[in-house]
Amino acid sequence: GAGVSQSPSNKVTEKGKDVELRCDPISGHTALYWYRQSLGQGLEFLIYFQGNSAPDKSGLPSDRFSAERTGGSVSTLTIQRTQQEDSAVYLCASTLRSADTQYFGPGTRLTVL
Amino acid sequence: AQSVTQPDIHITVSEGASLELRCNYSYGATPYLFWYVQSPGQGLQLLLKYFSGDTLVQGIKGFEAEFKRSQSSFNLRKPSVHWSDAAEYFCAVVERGFGNEKLTFGTGTRLTIIP
């Protein structure tokens, strides 16, 4: 079956612009996670969804970051007024239920000029 | 909060040689433990995981890992590496029982294979 997909694969934007990153989890997976991978910070958790609700947003680095999930499926991570330090690879993962293996998408590489 | 330490930033081994990548975690109870591999420009692929039971777990591509509670370690091993194993390897831990079972990653170990 299809794995986790993310779009776009690459995004180049200018400082101050807003961007939206999309994640399509594996069908039927109820839990969805966003992570960020950057040179300085390694792999870090951003936000967790169970169904459409986000019980843990503790990893979002600032209020410029937000995410939503609709229909218990697709999730969108939005970064407003992008800054150069937002440049990173944004990874999405899904899992059938909590305490199970997380399956990762290929990521979106974001470059803020 | 849990943490994961991968002491080796970069390891170089010869093709055909054995490999051991170290991972230590800090966590009070028995965590869920994972090893993921990331090839250049790719996402993370699960190599193996430990939840409970037999402390020696087998994974894909001939990898295995052993959970040692007394040493808080979960080292990854392979008896004979192939050039295609060159990649970055991440150890990760999940804190159990809090609903949000997010992964906490180590900083990764980059593996280079020489002929």
Interface residues (C-beta under 8 A of the other chain):
Chain A: V4 A31 Y33 Y35 G42 L43 E44 F45 Y48 Q50 P55 D56 G59 L91 A93 S98 A99 T101 Q102 Y103 F104 G105 P106 G107
Chain B: Y32 F34 Y36 Q42 G43 L44 Q45 L46 K49 F51 F90 A92 V94 R96 G99 N100 E101 K102 L103 T104 F105 G106 T107 G108
